[in-house]
Amino acid sequence: MARSARLGFLVPPGNPTVEPEMIAMAPEGVTVHFSRMVAHGPTGSLDGQEERNRTMIEHMGETAALLALVKPNVIMLAHTAISATLGPRAESQLLERLQTLCATRIATAFGSVLAALEMLGATRIALGTPYGEETTLKSKALLQEHGLQVVSYGRLSNVTNIYDETPERAYQLGRAVDKEDAQAVFLSGLGMPTIPILDRLERDLGKPVISAASAMMWQALRLAGVRDPVSGYGRLFASASEPSMR
């Protein structure tokens, strides 16, 4: 039975990918709402990413409060790399502050990934990113800090702007990083389109494949109490247990 819900997403200012992917995955009766975070300088470039992350963190309260005005059931922080900038303790403190400010549930894309991997029973991960080497290594270290084993990792070559990347490049990245002992493949980076290729990549690799985008929508729906089946975006959506707050 369809259940109505409103999902809110805090999006980096230049990201053109989150809105169409979240809209595509939303079941009937679920509406999606977006607010742009504050960051300065060129968008989507690998240079200056850490500075942009810190600017978004600094202004997070303002943008979250604006999005809270539409009274969403949950607000998701739609930027995976921010979690690597924050680290677990600072992220927990930020979420607590935002939840108090907005009087609604707040969760992150990275926290959604952790919940998704736990649901899938995957502890040995192959990681693929569109980031530079420094941010990729921070993402790898963050996964390991949460008890996961990154058995393989890699990043897209020749990235000039993350927002110019294509689903096919994401597919090739997933193929490239996969190793036999990886229990699941995780494609990070919400600016890189991933949703159209998840089913195909799962079939070709014979194992679960999640992206930051698929995990974020899956967790947002669970936190909002929506259990409607969503097909076409990987086996993660076939699971229907109670959500954990991250």
C-alpha positions as CSV (number, residue, x, y, z in Angstrom):
1,M,0.0,0.0,0.0
2,A,1.4,3.4,-1.0
3,R,2.1,5.7,1.9
4,S,2.5,9.5,1.3
5,A,5.7,11.0,2.5
6,R,7.9,14.0,1.9
7,L,11.7,13.5,1.6
8,G,14.1,16.4,1.8
9,F,17.6,16.5,0.3
10,L,20.4,19.0,1.0
11,V,22.3,19.2,-2.3
12,P,25.6,20.8,-3.3
13,P,25.1,24.0,-5.3
14,G,26.3,22.7,-8.7
15,N,25.1,19.1,-8.5
16,P,22.7,18.3,-11.4
17,T,22.4,14.6,-10.6
18,V,20.7,14.2,-7.3
19,E,17.3,15.7,-8.3
20,P,16.6,13.5,-11.3
21,E,17.9,10.4,-9.6
22,M,15.8,10.8,-6.5
23,I,12.7,11.8,-8.5
24,A,13.1,8.7,-10.6
25,M,13.3,6.4,-7.6
26,A,10.4,7.9,-5.6
27,P,7.4,5.6,-5.3
28,E,3.9,6.8,-5.9
29,G,2.8,9.1,-3.1
30,V,6.3,10.2,-2.1
31,T,7.4,13.7,-3.0
32,V,11.0,14.9,-3.0
33,H,12.2,18.4,-2.1
34,F,15.6,20.0,-2.4
35,S,17.6,22.8,-1.0
36,R,21.0,24.0,-2.3
37,M,23.9,24.2,0.2
38,V,26.3,27.2,0.2
39,A,29.7,26.7,-1.4
40,H,31.9,29.1,-3.3
41,G,34.2,28.6,-6.3
42,P,34.0,26.3,-9.3
43,T,31.6,23.4,-8.9
44,G,32.3,19.8,-9.6
45,S,36.1,20.2,-9.9
46,L,38.5,18.1,-7.9
47,D,40.5,21.2,-6.9
48,G,39.1,23.0,-3.9
49,Q,36.8,20.2,-2.9
50,E,37.8,20.2,0.7
51,E,37.3,24.0,1.0
52,R,33.9,23.7,-0.6
53,N,33.0,20.9,1.9
54,R,33.9,23.1,4.9
55,T,31.9,26.0,3.5
56,M,28.8,23.8,3.2
57,I,29.3,22.5,6.7
58,E,29.6,26.0,8.0
59,H,26.3,27.1,6.5
60,M,24.4,23.8,6.9
61,G,22.1,25.1,9.6
62,E,20.7,27.8,7.3
63,T,20.0,25.5,4.4
64,A,18.6,22.7,6.5
65,A,16.2,25.2,8.3
66,L,14.9,26.4,4.9
67,L,14.2,22.9,3.8
68,A,12.5,22.0,7.1
69,L,9.8,24.6,6.2
70,V,8.2,22.1,3.8
71,K,7.9,19.7,6.8
72,P,9.6,16.7,5.3
73,N,9.6,13.3,7.1
74,V,13.3,13.2,6.8
75,I,16.2,15.4,5.6
76,M,19.1,13.7,3.9
77,L,22.6,15.3,3.5
78,A,23.2,14.5,-0.1
79,H,27.0,14.8,-0.2
80,T,29.1,11.7,0.6
81,A,32.5,13.4,0.7
82,I,31.4,15.7,3.5
83,S,31.4,12.7,5.9
84,A,35.1,12.1,5.1
85,T,35.8,15.8,5.9
86,L,33.8,15.6,9.2
87,G,34.8,12.3,10.6
88,P,32.4,10.2,12.7
89,R,32.4,12.3,15.9
90,A,31.9,15.7,14.2
91,E,29.2,14.2,11.9
92,S,27.3,12.9,14.9
93,Q,27.5,16.3,16.5
94,L,26.3,18.0,13.3
95,L,23.3,15.7,12.9
96,E,22.3,16.2,16.5
97,R,22.4,20.0,16.1
98,L,20.5,19.9,12.8
99,Q,17.9,17.5,14.2
100,T,17.2,19.9,17.1
101,L,17.1,22.9,14.8
102,C,14.8,21.3,12.2
103,A,12.7,19.1,14.5
104,T,12.8,16.3,12.0
105,R,15.0,13.3,11.3
106,I,18.3,14.0,9.7
107,A,20.6,11.5,8.1
108,T,23.6,11.4,5.7
109,A,24.3,9.7,2.4
110,F,27.4,8.0,4.0
111,G,25.4,6.8,7.0
112,S,22.9,5.4,4.5
113,V,25.7,3.5,2.8
114,L,26.8,2.0,6.1
115,A,23.2,0.9,6.9
116,A,22.8,-0.5,3.4
117,L,26.1,-2.6,3.6
118,E,25.0,-3.9,7.0
119,M,21.6,-4.9,5.6
120,L,23.3,-6.7,2.7
121,G,25.7,-8.5,5.2
122,A,28.7,-7.1,3.3
123,T,31.9,-6.4,5.2
124,R,34.4,-6.7,2.3
125,I,33.9,-3.9,-0.1
126,A,35.2,-2.7,-3.4
127,L,35.1,1.1,-3.6
128,G,35.0,3.2,-6.7
129,T,34.9,7.1,-6.7
130,P,35.1,10.0,-9.1
131,Y,37.2,11.9,-6.6
132,G,40.8,12.9,-6.5
133,E,43.3,10.6,-4.8
134,E,43.2,12.5,-1.4
135,T,39.4,12.3,-1.1
136,T,39.3,8.7,-2.3
137,L,41.8,7.7,0.4
138,K,39.8,9.6,3.0
139,S,36.7,7.7,1.9
140,K,38.5,4.4,2.1
141,A,39.8,5.2,5.6
142,L,36.3,6.2,6.8
143,L,34.9,2.9,5.6
144,Q,37.7,1.1,7.5
145,E,37.1,3.2,10.6
146,H,33.5,1.8,10.6
147,G,34.9,-1.8,10.6
148,L,34.6,-2.5,6.9
149,Q,37.4,-4.1,4.9
150,V,38.1,-2.3,1.6
151,V,39.6,-5.1,-0.5
152,S,39.9,-3.0,-3.6
153,Y,39.5,0.6,-4.5
154,G,39.9,2.9,-7.5
155,R,38.9,6.2,-9.0
156,L,37.8,7.5,-12.4
157,S,40.7,8.7,-14.5
158,N,40.7,12.0,-16.4
159,V,37.9,13.6,-14.4
160,T,37.7,17.3,-15.1
161,N,34.3,17.9,-13.6
162,I,32.4,15.2,-11.6
163,Y,29.1,16.6,-12.9
164,D,30.1,15.8,-16.5
165,E,30.5,12.1,-15.8
166,T,28.1,9.5,-17.3
167,P,26.4,6.3,-16.2
168,E,28.5,4.3,-18.5
169,R,31.7,5.6,-16.9
170,A,30.3,4.7,-13.5
171,Y,29.5,1.2,-14.9
172,Q,33.1,0.8,-16.1
173,L,34.4,2.0,-12.8
174,G,32.4,-0.7,-11.0
175,R,33.7,-3.4,-13.3
176,A,37.3,-2.1,-12.7
177,V,37.3,-2.1,-8.9
178,D,35.5,-5.4,-8.4
179,K,37.5,-8.3,-7.0
180,E,36.5,-11.8,-6.4
181,D,36.7,-11.5,-2.6
182,A,34.6,-8.3,-2.5
183,Q,31.1,-9.1,-1.2
184,A,29.7,-5.8,-2.6
185,V,30.7,-2.9,-4.8
186,F,30.1,0.6,-3.5
187,L,30.2,3.6,-6.0
188,S,30.6,6.8,-4.0
189,G,30.0,10.3,-5.3
190,L,26.4,11.7,-5.7
191,G,27.5,13.9,-8.6
192,M,28.3,10.8,-10.7
193,P,25.2,9.3,-12.3
194,T,24.8,5.7,-11.1
195,I,21.1,4.8,-10.9
196,P,20.6,3.6,-14.5
197,I,23.4,1.1,-14.3
198,L,23.0,-0.6,-10.9
199,D,20.8,-3.5,-12.1
200,R,23.1,-4.3,-15.1
201,L,26.2,-4.1,-13.0
202,E,24.8,-6.4,-10.4
203,R,23.9,-9.0,-13.0
204,D,27.3,-8.8,-14.6
205,L,29.2,-9.0,-11.4
206,G,26.9,-11.4,-9.6
207,K,26.9,-9.5,-6.3
208,P,25.2,-6.5,-4.7
209,V,26.1,-3.1,-6.1
210,I,25.1,0.1,-4.2
211,S,25.8,3.7,-4.9
212,A,25.6,6.7,-2.6
213,A,22.4,7.6,-4.4
214,S,20.7,4.3,-4.1
215,A,21.6,3.9,-0.5
216,M,20.4,7.4,0.3
217,M,17.0,6.9,-1.2
218,W,16.6,3.5,0.3
219,Q,17.4,4.9,3.8
220,A,15.2,8.0,3.3
221,L,12.2,5.8,2.4
222,R,12.8,3.5,5.5
223,L,13.1,6.5,7.8
224,A,9.9,7.9,6.4
225,G,8.1,4.6,7.0
226,V,7.6,3.8,3.3
227,R,7.9,0.1,2.5
228,D,6.6,0.1,-1.1
229,P,8.6,-2.1,-3.4
230,V,11.0,-0.2,-5.7
231,S,12.5,-2.2,-8.6
232,G,15.2,-1.5,-11.1
233,Y,17.8,-0.1,-8.8
234,G,19.6,-3.1,-7.4
235,R,18.8,-5.8,-4.8
236,L,19.1,-3.4,-1.9
237,F,15.6,-2.2,-2.4
238,A,14.3,-5.8,-2.0
239,S,15.2,-5.6,1.8
240,A,12.6,-4.2,4.1
241,S,13.9,-4.2,7.7
242,E,13.6,-1.4,10.2
243,P,16.0,1.5,9.7
244,S,18.9,2.4,11.9
245,M,19.6,6.1,12.5
246,R,23.0,7.3,11.2
